[in-house]
């Protein structure tokens, strides 16, 4: 995308196809028109009236209802939450400056230095686009999943809402596919809590992080005990066995790559070449979409 930012007019209203709307609505519509389906990994089959994204496609990418996007663009919804604005910025692959402008058009302050960065740059998006045969997901510094490619979702399952946070899942949701012994789960939980404490020190003003910590301390005695220990460390991933309901067990290397300047974590799963695990991962890559939609 270019550096020009839609909506940088001082007029209080804009016009989309003869309909009066807000600057926020006009900017969203213009950004949507500028993003091709190919640029965000969507199929381009069938007849299209425009080269940009349809509202339904933006809805799918951002996890926001298509009806709400219509109301935003038409100026009938004018107070989106910070979470919705962040999700739309990610889906539209906005730069940092464009994302901040979108926040201001929504009459919201852009996230400050005391809050966890959740913006995924176009460059990180392009990395995921090129790794279609590898399970890859992007997490923020609190281990909340921001984005996952289809193969990662096929491998690990599809999560929604609060369960997108990996720490919360490992303490409060027993239904995960990664195989654990009591010892390995205990070690993982200790590492996650130490990492979360490190994140809390770096981002003391993040309300979502504080809410997560408060909930976990209240609902999990194990988490509270680990938190009280005061240990601070950075969580490092390792080799994992995933019990998949359709292709069987896969033992994979799990590597976490850091994104400089943002504290984003890119989690990548790979199999040793020539192994049964590699064959099963290749099979999952073929049937994964059918499994998710079937």
Sine and cosine of phi, psi and omega as CSV:
sin_phi,cos_phi,sin_psi,cos_psi,sin_omega,cos_omega
0.00,0.00,0.45,-0.89,-0.01,-1.00
-0.99,0.17,-0.04,-1.00,-0.04,-1.00
-1.00,0.02,-0.23,0.97,0.01,-1.00
-0.91,0.42,0.66,-0.75,-0.04,-1.00
-0.94,-0.35,0.88,-0.48,0.03,-1.00
-0.87,0.49,0.45,-0.89,0.15,-0.99
0.99,0.12,0.19,0.98,-0.05,-1.00
-1.00,0.07,0.72,0.69,0.06,-1.00
-0.94,-0.33,0.47,-0.88,0.02,-1.00
-1.00,0.09,-0.13,0.99,0.05,-1.00
-0.91,0.42,0.60,-0.80,-0.06,-1.00
-0.98,0.22,-0.35,0.94,-0.01,-1.00
-0.77,-0.64,0.48,-0.88,0.11,-0.99
-0.84,-0.54,0.04,-1.00,-0.01,-1.00
-0.78,-0.63,0.76,-0.65,0.10,-0.99
-0.86,-0.51,0.94,-0.35,0.02,-1.00
0.77,0.64,0.72,0.69,0.08,-1.00
0.99,0.14,0.00,1.00,-0.04,-1.00
-0.97,-0.26,0.79,-0.61,0.04,-1.00
-0.93,0.36,0.67,-0.74,0.01,-1.00
-0.51,-0.86,-0.01,-1.00,0.03,-1.00
-1.00,0.06,0.21,-0.98,0.10,-1.00
-0.88,0.47,-0.59,0.80,0.06,-1.00
-0.87,0.49,-0.74,0.67,-0.01,-1.00
-0.88,0.47,-0.68,0.74,0.00,-1.00
-0.90,0.43,-0.66,0.75,-0.01,-1.00
-0.90,0.43,-0.70,0.71,0.02,-1.00
-0.86,0.50,-0.71,0.70,0.00,-1.00
-0.88,0.48,-0.70,0.72,-0.02,-1.00
-0.92,0.39,-0.67,0.75,0.05,-1.00
-0.89,0.45,-0.66,0.75,0.01,-1.00
-0.87,0.49,-0.63,0.78,0.02,-1.00
-0.92,0.39,-0.40,0.92,-0.07,-1.00
-1.00,0.04,-0.19,0.98,-0.07,-1.00
-0.98,-0.21,0.89,-0.46,0.03,-1.00
-0.99,0.16,0.47,-0.88,0.06,-1.00
-0.84,0.55,-0.62,0.79,0.00,-1.00
-0.87,0.50,-0.58,0.82,-0.06,-1.00
-0.92,0.38,-0.36,0.93,-0.02,-1.00
-0.90,-0.43,0.27,0.96,0.11,-0.99
0.98,0.20,0.37,0.93,0.01,-1.00
-0.99,-0.16,0.50,-0.87,0.05,-1.00
-0.92,0.40,0.44,-0.90,-0.06,-1.00
-0.89,-0.46,0.25,0.97,-0.03,-1.00
-0.92,0.40,0.34,-0.94,0.02,-1.00
1.00,0.09,0.22,-0.98,-0.02,-1.00
-0.99,0.17,0.69,-0.72,0.00,-1.00
-0.79,-0.61,0.68,-0.74,0.02,-1.00
-0.98,0.18,-0.38,0.93,-0.02,-1.00
-0.65,-0.76,0.31,-0.95,-0.02,-1.00
-0.99,0.14,-0.30,0.95,-0.05,-1.00
-0.99,0.12,-0.16,-0.99,-0.01,-1.00
-0.98,0.22,0.61,-0.79,0.22,-0.98
-0.96,0.27,0.36,-0.93,0.04,-1.00
-0.87,0.50,-0.60,0.80,-0.01,-1.00
-0.91,0.42,-0.56,0.83,0.02,-1.00
-0.95,0.31,-0.66,0.75,0.08,-1.00
-0.89,0.46,-0.61,0.79,0.05,-1.00
-0.86,0.51,-0.70,0.71,0.01,-1.00
-0.89,0.45,-0.68,0.73,-0.06,-1.00
-0.94,0.33,-0.59,0.81,-0.10,-1.00
-1.00,-0.09,-0.23,0.97,-0.07,-1.00
0.94,0.35,0.51,0.86,0.02,-1.00
-0.86,-0.50,0.66,-0.75,-0.07,-1.00
-0.88,0.47,0.58,-0.82,0.02,-1.00
-0.89,0.46,-0.59,0.81,0.02,-1.00
-0.88,0.48,-0.64,0.77,0.00,-1.00
-0.93,0.37,-0.59,0.81,0.06,-1.00
-0.90,0.44,-0.65,0.76,0.07,-1.00
-0.85,0.52,-0.73,0.69,-0.04,-1.00
-0.92,0.40,-0.58,0.82,0.08,-1.00
-0.90,0.43,-0.73,0.68,-0.05,-1.00
-0.92,0.39,-0.53,0.85,-0.01,-1.00
-1.00,0.05,-0.03,1.00,0.02,-1.00
0.99,0.17,0.20,0.98,0.02,-1.00
-1.00,0.04,-0.26,0.97,0.15,-0.99
-0.84,-0.54,0.81,-0.58,-0.15,-0.99
-0.79,-0.62,-0.01,1.00,-0.06,-1.00
-0.76,-0.65,0.89,0.46,0.04,-1.00
-0.92,0.40,0.47,-0.88,0.02,-1.00
-0.96,0.28,0.33,-0.94,0.09,-1.00
-0.84,0.55,-0.57,0.82,-0.01,-1.00
-0.91,0.42,-0.64,0.77,0.01,-1.00
-0.93,0.36,-0.68,0.73,0.02,-1.00
-0.88,0.48,-0.68,0.74,0.03,-1.00
-0.89,0.45,-0.67,0.75,0.01,-1.00
-0.90,0.43,-0.65,0.76,0.03,-1.00
-0.92,0.40,-0.64,0.77,0.03,-1.00
-0.89,0.46,-0.66,0.75,0.04,-1.00
-0.90,0.43,-0.71,0.70,-0.06,-1.00
-0.90,0.44,-0.59,0.81,0.00,-1.00
-1.00,0.10,-0.06,1.00,0.02,-1.00
0.84,0.54,0.75,0.67,-0.01,-1.00
-0.97,0.23,0.48,-0.88,0.14,-0.99
-0.96,0.28,0.11,-0.99,0.04,-1.00
-0.85,0.52,-0.71,0.70,-0.03,-1.00
-0.90,0.43,-0.66,0.75,0.02,-1.00
-0.91,0.41,-0.66,0.75,0.04,-1.00
-0.87,0.49,-0.71,0.70,0.01,-1.00
-0.88,0.47,-0.62,0.78,0.03,-1.00
-0.90,0.43,-0.64,0.77,0.03,-1.00
-0.88,0.47,-0.66,0.75,0.06,-1.00
-0.86,0.51,-0.70,0.72,-0.04,-1.00
-0.92,0.38,-0.61,0.79,0.07,-1.00
-0.89,0.45,-0.50,0.86,0.05,-1.00
-1.00,0.09,0.14,0.99,0.00,-1.00
0.88,0.48,0.63,0.77,0.04,-1.00
-0.83,-0.56,0.52,-0.85,0.09,-1.00
-0.98,0.22,0.74,-0.67,0.09,-1.00
-0.85,0.52,0.52,-0.85,0.01,-1.00
-0.80,0.60,0.72,-0.69,-0.04,-1.00
-1.00,-0.01,-0.01,-1.00,-0.06,-1.00
-0.92,0.38,-0.32,0.95,0.01,-1.00
-1.00,0.03,0.06,1.00,0.01,-1.00
-0.92,-0.40,0.44,-0.90,-0.07,-1.00
-0.93,0.38,0.79,-0.62,0.07,-1.00
-0.91,0.42,0.76,-0.65,0.01,-1.00
-0.80,-0.60,0.17,0.99,-0.01,-1.00
-1.00,0.05,0.75,-0.66,0.05,-1.00
-0.98,-0.20,0.87,-0.49,-0.06,-1.00
-0.95,0.31,0.37,-0.93,0.08,-1.00
-0.82,0.57,-0.56,0.83,0.01,-1.00
-0.90,0.44,-0.66,0.75,0.04,-1.00
-0.92,0.40,-0.62,0.78,0.08,-1.00
-0.84,0.54,-0.68,0.73,-0.03,-1.00
-0.91,0.40,-0.54,0.84,0.07,-1.00
-0.87,0.50,-0.72,0.69,0.01,-1.00
-0.90,0.43,-0.60,0.80,0.02,-1.00
-0.86,0.51,-0.52,0.85,-0.08,-1.00
-1.00,-0.01,-0.03,1.00,-0.03,-1.00
-0.90,-0.44,0.71,0.71,-0.08,-1.00
-0.91,0.42,-0.44,0.90,0.00,-1.00
-1.00,-0.04,0.20,0.98,-0.03,-1.00
-0.77,-0.64,0.73,-0.68,0.06,-1.00
-0.93,0.36,0.87,-0.49,-0.05,-1.00
-0.67,-0.74,0.67,-0.74,0.09,-1.00
-0.64,-0.77,0.42,-0.91,0.04,-1.00
-0.91,-0.41,0.77,-0.64,0.01,-1.00
-0.87,-0.50,0.46,-0.89,0.13,-0.99
-1.00,0.06,-0.08,-1.00,-0.10,-1.00
-0.93,0.37,-0.26,0.96,0.06,-1.00
-0.99,-0.14,0.17,0.99,0.01,-1.00
0.91,0.41,0.62,0.79,0.19,-0.98
-0.99,-0.11,0.81,-0.59,-0.03,-1.00
-0.94,0.34,0.83,-0.56,0.01,-1.00
-0.99,-0.16,-0.53,0.85,-0.10,-1.00
-0.35,-0.94,0.61,-0.79,0.08,-1.00
-0.58,-0.81,0.61,-0.79,0.07,-1.00
-0.99,0.16,0.24,-0.97,-0.09,-1.00
-0.84,0.54,-0.58,0.82,-0.03,-1.00
-0.94,0.34,-0.59,0.81,0.08,-1.00
-0.88,0.47,-0.70,0.72,0.00,-1.00
-0.90,0.43,-0.64,0.77,0.04,-1.00
-0.89,0.45,-0.59,0.80,-0.02,-1.00
-0.96,0.29,-0.77,0.64,-0.17,-0.98
-0.99,-0.16,-0.18,0.98,-0.06,-1.00
1.00,-0.10,0.30,-0.95,-0.04,-1.00
-0.99,-0.16,0.80,-0.61,-0.04,-1.00
-0.91,-0.42,0.45,-0.90,-0.02,-1.00
-0.66,-0.75,0.37,-0.93,0.14,-0.99
0.84,0.54,-0.69,-0.72,-0.05,-1.00
-0.89,0.45,-0.44,0.90,-0.04,-1.00
-0.96,0.28,-0.07,1.00,0.13,-0.99
-0.93,0.38,-0.29,0.96,0.04,-1.00
-1.00,0.08,0.86,-0.51,-0.10,-1.00
-0.93,0.38,-0.55,0.84,0.03,-1.00
-0.92,0.39,-0.72,0.69,0.01,-1.00
-0.86,0.52,-0.69,0.73,0.01,-1.00
-0.86,0.50,-0.70,0.72,-0.10,-1.00
-0.94,0.33,-0.31,0.95,0.06,-1.00
-0.98,-0.20,-0.51,0.86,-0.16,-0.99
-0.89,-0.46,-0.24,0.97,-0.05,-1.00
-0.83,-0.56,0.96,-0.29,-0.06,-1.00
-0.97,0.23,-0.15,0.99,-0.13,-0.99
-1.00,-0.03,0.96,0.30,0.05,-1.00
-0.86,-0.51,0.37,-0.93,-0.09,-1.00
-1.00,0.02,-0.31,0.95,0.00,-1.00
-0.95,0.32,0.78,-0.63,-0.03,-1.00
-0.98,0.20,0.70,-0.71,0.00,-1.00
-0.69,-0.73,0.57,-0.82,0.31,-0.95
-1.00,-0.01,0.26,-0.97,0.08,-1.00
-0.82,0.57,-0.59,0.81,-0.01,-1.00
-0.94,0.35,-0.69,0.72,-0.03,-1.00
-0.94,0.35,-0.59,0.81,0.05,-1.00
-0.91,0.40,-0.66,0.75,0.03,-1.00
-0.89,0.46,-0.65,0.76,0.01,-1.00
-0.92,0.39,-0.64,0.76,0.02,-1.00
-0.90,0.44,-0.71,0.71,-0.01,-1.00
-0.89,0.46,-0.66,0.75,0.02,-1.00
-0.89,0.46,-0.66,0.75,0.01,-1.00
-0.92,0.40,-0.63,0.77,0.00,-1.00
-0.92,0.40,-0.66,0.75,0.00,-1.00
-0.91,0.41,-0.67,0.74,0.03,-1.00
-0.89,0.46,-0.62,0.78,0.02,-1.00
-0.93,0.36,-0.65,0.76,0.00,-1.00
-0.91,0.41,-0.59,0.81,0.06,-1.00
-0.91,0.41,-0.63,0.77,0.07,-1.00
-0.87,0.50,-0.69,0.72,0.02,-1.00
-0.90,0.44,-0.64,0.77,0.00,-1.00
-0.89,0.46,-0.55,0.84,0.06,-1.00
-0.94,0.33,-0.52,0.85,-0.01,-1.00
-0.99,0.16,-0.50,0.87,-0.09,-1.00
-0.77,-0.63,0.94,0.34,-0.11,-0.99
-0.94,0.33,-0.25,0.97,-0.08,-1.00
-0.97,-0.22,0.20,0.98,-0.07,-1.00
-1.00,0.08,0.92,-0.39,-0.07,-1.00
-0.93,0.38,-0.58,0.82,0.01,-1.00
-0.91,0.41,-0.63,0.78,0.04,-1.00
-0.91,0.42,-0.70,0.71,0.00,-1.00
-0.89,0.45,-0.62,0.78,0.04,-1.00
-0.90,0.43,-0.66,0.75,0.02,-1.00
-0.88,0.47,-0.74,0.68,-0.02,-1.00
-0.89,0.45,-0.68,0.73,0.01,-1.00
-0.87,0.48,-0.70,0.71,0.00,-1.00
-0.90,0.44,-0.71,0.70,-0.05,-1.00
-0.92,0.39,-0.63,0.78,0.04,-1.00
-0.91,0.41,-0.54,0.84,-0.01,-1.00
-0.97,0.23,-0.61,0.79,-0.15,-0.99
-0.99,-0.14,-0.28,0.96,-0.06,-1.00
-0.79,-0.61,0.92,-0.39,0.08,-1.00
-0.89,0.46,-0.62,0.79,0.02,-1.00
-0.87,0.49,-0.73,0.68,0.02,-1.00
-0.88,0.47,-0.71,0.70,-0.05,-1.00
-0.88,0.48,-0.67,0.74,0.02,-1.00
-0.89,0.45,-0.68,0.73,0.02,-1.00
-0.91,0.40,-0.62,0.78,0.02,-1.00
-0.90,0.44,-0.65,0.76,-0.01,-1.00
-0.92,0.40,-0.37,0.93,-0.01,-1.00
-0.93,0.37,-0.39,0.92,0.08,-1.00
0.98,0.21,0.17,0.98,-0.02,-1.00
-0.93,0.36,0.67,-0.74,0.03,-1.00
-0.82,-0.57,0.78,-0.62,0.01,-1.00
-0.29,-0.96,0.20,-0.98,0.08,-1.00
-0.98,-0.22,0.80,-0.60,-0.04,-1.00
-0.95,0.32,0.77,-0.64,0.05,-1.00
-0.91,-0.42,0.74,-0.68,0.00,-1.00
-0.98,0.21,0.16,-0.99,-0.06,-1.00
-0.47,-0.88,-0.24,-0.97,0.02,-1.00
-0.97,0.26,0.70,-0.72,-0.07,-1.00
-0.72,-0.69,0.48,-0.88,0.14,-0.99
-0.94,-0.34,0.82,-0.57,-0.02,-1.00
-0.94,-0.34,0.84,-0.55,0.05,-1.00
-1.00,-0.02,0.99,-0.16,-0.06,-1.00
-1.00,-0.02,0.69,-0.72,-0.10,-1.00
-0.93,0.36,-0.25,0.97,-0.07,-1.00
-0.90,-0.44,-0.57,0.82,-0.05,-1.00
-0.94,-0.33,-0.02,1.00,0.03,-1.00
1.00,-0.03,-0.22,-0.98,-0.07,-1.00
-0.98,0.22,0.69,-0.73,0.08,-1.00
-0.80,-0.60,0.82,-0.57,0.10,-1.00
-0.98,-0.18,0.89,-0.45,-0.19,-0.98
-0.78,-0.63,0.47,-0.89,0.17,-0.99
-0.99,0.13,0.75,-0.66,0.01,-1.00
-0.91,-0.42,0.90,-0.43,0.01,-1.00
-0.90,-0.43,0.61,-0.79,0.03,-1.00
-0.90,-0.44,0.86,-0.51,-0.01,-1.00
-0.96,-0.29,0.74,-0.67,0.01,-1.00
-1.00,0.02,0.55,-0.84,0.07,-1.00
-0.98,-0.22,0.90,-0.43,-0.09,-1.00
-0.85,0.52,0.72,-0.69,0.09,-1.00
0.99,0.10,-0.03,1.00,-0.05,-1.00
-0.74,-0.68,-0.24,0.97,-0.07,-1.00
0.89,0.45,0.27,0.96,0.13,-0.99
-0.95,0.31,0.52,-0.85,0.05,-1.00
-0.88,-0.48,0.82,-0.58,0.08,-1.00
-0.98,-0.18,0.90,-0.43,-0.02,-1.00
-0.99,-0.14,0.80,-0.60,-0.09,-1.00
-0.80,-0.59,0.77,-0.63,0.08,-1.00
-0.95,-0.31,0.75,-0.66,0.04,-1.00
-0.69,-0.72,0.41,-0.91,0.03,-1.00
-0.91,-0.41,0.53,-0.85,0.07,-1.00
-0.91,0.41,0.76,-0.65,-0.03,-1.00
-0.85,0.53,0.58,-0.82,0.09,-1.00
0.98,0.18,0.11,0.99,-0.02,-1.00
-0.98,-0.21,0.24,-0.97,0.08,-1.00
-0.89,0.45,-0.52,0.85,0.04,-1.00
-0.90,0.45,-0.65,0.76,0.04,-1.00
-0.90,0.44,-0.64,0.77,0.03,-1.00
-0.90,0.44,-0.68,0.74,-0.01,-1.00
-0.93,0.37,-0.58,0.82,0.04,-1.00
-0.92,0.38,-0.63,0.78,0.05,-1.00
-0.90,0.43,-0.64,0.77,0.06,-1.00
-0.89,0.45,-0.68,0.73,0.00,-1.00
-0.89,0.45,-0.55,0.83,0.02,-1.00
-0.91,0.41,-0.51,0.86,0.00,-1.00
-0.98,0.20,-0.70,0.71,-0.13,-0.99
-0.99,-0.17,-0.03,1.00,-0.12,-0.99
-0.85,0.53,-0.70,0.72,-0.03,-1.00
-0.89,0.46,-0.66,0.75,0.02,-1.00
-0.90,0.43,-0.62,0.78,0.00,-1.00
-0.91,0.42,-0.60,0.80,-0.03,-1.00
-0.96,0.29,-0.52,0.85,-0.08,-1.00
-0.98,-0.21,-0.15,0.99,-0.05,-1.00
-0.98,0.18,0.00,0.00,0.00,0.00
